[in-house]
């Protein structure tokens, strides 16, 4: 489906294609292989400019493991940190950024279509340290 989507986008002069591979578990080697295959198939038709790993802010330490494995499979270029609208603080992204050098690019602050926002490091640190 990803290959056909890129082909159709090229045919229609569309500038961008989003491919969502939701549900891939990093502890399943065959699924990580599949993820790498999706990227390779798309690259046969077009350059892949961005590979974002969407992490749930409530994930905790498992987020670092997840980021490492996903990065090995597809060389992620950024993180989208979701569920920052509740009590989750998402502090694990600091370790991910330090160990993998992968920036946080977007944050999810709710469930609506307008609740995805650019990452602001200063606001994030203030929220992490709040109530400390």
Order of alpha helices (4+ residues) and beta strands (2+ residues): alpha-alpha-beta-alpha-beta-alpha-beta-beta-alpha
